[in-house]
Amino acid sequence: MSDCIFCKIASGDIPAKKAFEDDDMVVFHDINPVAPVHLLAIPKKHIASLADAEPADALVMGKLLQTGARLAVEQGCTDGFRTLINTGRVGRQEVYHLHIHFVGGPDVLPPMLKR
């Protein structure tokens, strides 16, 4: 999509601090990190949200999760990290291009959700 910021990052039209890239995906450092490690993994194919992913997208979804997890550990999240996909308005998705957050650092994460 011509107006999608993540499509522009995936195509190289907008620079990003990339941690990984291949033909299917890009992993880059979040421009406004909420923790010492905050990576975003995106498919190069425009998929608006997790709710829009199709069975044909299963392989790239697996690659996003596996590669992001490996990179989070390599970046120092050896005791764990949080993996988050915001989906749709209620899920507080801000950029409508599927992206997976990998967030962590030494004991910096608050509880997942307030009850």
C-alpha positions as CSV (number, residue, x, y, z in Angstrom):
1,M,0.0,0.0,0.0
2,S,1.4,3.3,-1.0
3,D,0.5,5.2,2.2
4,C,1.6,2.4,4.7
5,I,4.6,3.4,6.7
6,F,5.6,-0.3,7.3
7,C,5.4,-1.1,3.6
8,K,7.7,1.9,3.1
9,I,10.1,0.5,5.7
10,A,9.9,-3.0,4.1
11,S,10.7,-1.6,0.6
12,G,13.6,0.6,1.9
13,D,11.8,3.9,1.1
14,I,11.9,4.8,4.8
15,P,15.1,4.0,6.8
16,A,14.9,1.9,9.9
17,K,17.5,0.3,12.2
18,K,17.1,-3.2,10.9
19,A,18.1,-6.3,12.9
20,F,17.2,-8.7,10.2
21,E,15.8,-8.8,6.6
22,D,15.1,-11.5,4.0
23,D,12.8,-11.9,1.1
24,D,9.7,-12.3,3.3
25,M,10.2,-10.1,6.3
26,V,12.0,-7.3,8.2
27,V,12.8,-7.0,11.9
28,F,13.7,-3.5,13.1
29,H,14.1,-1.6,16.3
30,D,11.1,0.4,17.4
31,I,11.6,4.1,17.0
32,N,9.9,4.7,20.4
33,P,11.0,1.7,22.5
34,V,9.1,0.9,25.8
35,A,12.0,-1.3,27.1
36,P,15.7,-1.8,26.4
37,V,14.8,-4.3,23.7
38,H,11.9,-3.5,21.5
39,L,11.9,-5.1,18.1
40,L,9.1,-5.1,15.5
41,A,8.8,-8.0,13.0
42,I,6.8,-7.3,9.9
43,P,6.0,-9.3,6.7
44,K,7.0,-7.5,3.5
45,K,3.6,-8.5,2.1
46,H,1.0,-6.0,3.3
47,I,-1.4,-7.8,5.7
48,A,-3.5,-5.2,7.6
49,S,-3.8,-7.1,10.9
50,L,-3.7,-10.6,12.4
51,A,-7.4,-10.9,11.7
52,D,-6.6,-10.5,8.0
53,A,-3.9,-13.2,7.8
54,E,-4.9,-16.1,5.6
55,P,-3.8,-19.7,5.6
56,A,-1.3,-18.9,2.9
57,D,0.4,-16.5,5.4
58,A,1.1,-19.3,7.9
59,L,4.7,-19.8,6.8
60,V,5.7,-16.1,7.1
61,M,3.8,-15.9,10.4
62,G,6.0,-18.7,11.8
63,K,9.1,-17.1,10.4
64,L,8.2,-13.7,12.1
65,L,7.7,-15.4,15.5
66,Q,10.8,-17.6,15.3
67,T,13.2,-15.0,13.9
68,G,11.9,-12.3,16.3
69,A,12.3,-14.6,19.3
70,R,15.9,-15.5,18.2
71,L,16.8,-11.9,17.8
72,A,15.2,-10.9,21.2
73,V,17.4,-13.5,22.9
74,E,20.5,-12.3,20.9
75,Q,19.7,-8.7,22.0
76,G,19.9,-9.8,25.7
77,C,16.5,-11.1,26.6
78,T,17.9,-14.4,27.8
79,D,15.4,-14.7,30.7
80,G,12.4,-14.0,28.6
81,F,10.5,-11.3,26.7
82,R,7.0,-10.3,25.8
83,T,5.5,-11.0,22.4
84,L,2.6,-8.8,21.4
85,I,0.3,-8.4,18.4
86,N,-2.2,-5.5,18.6
87,T,-5.1,-6.3,16.4
88,G,-7.8,-3.8,15.3
89,R,-9.3,-0.8,17.1
90,V,-10.1,-2.5,20.4
91,G,-6.7,-4.2,20.3
92,R,-5.1,-0.7,20.1
93,Q,-3.5,-1.3,16.7
94,E,-2.0,2.0,15.5
95,V,-0.3,0.9,12.2
96,Y,-2.5,-1.2,10.0
97,H,0.3,-3.5,8.8
98,L,0.6,-6.7,10.8
99,H,3.6,-6.3,13.2
100,I,4.8,-8.3,16.2
101,H,6.4,-6.6,19.1
102,F,9.2,-8.3,20.9
103,V,9.8,-6.4,24.2
104,G,12.2,-7.1,27.0
105,G,15.1,-6.3,29.2
106,P,16.2,-7.1,32.7
107,D,13.1,-7.0,34.9
108,V,11.4,-4.0,33.2
109,L,8.1,-5.4,32.2
110,P,5.0,-4.6,34.2
111,P,2.2,-7.2,34.7
112,M,0.5,-8.1,31.4
113,L,-2.9,-6.5,32.0
114,K,-4.5,-4.9,35.0
115,R,-7.4,-7.0,36.4
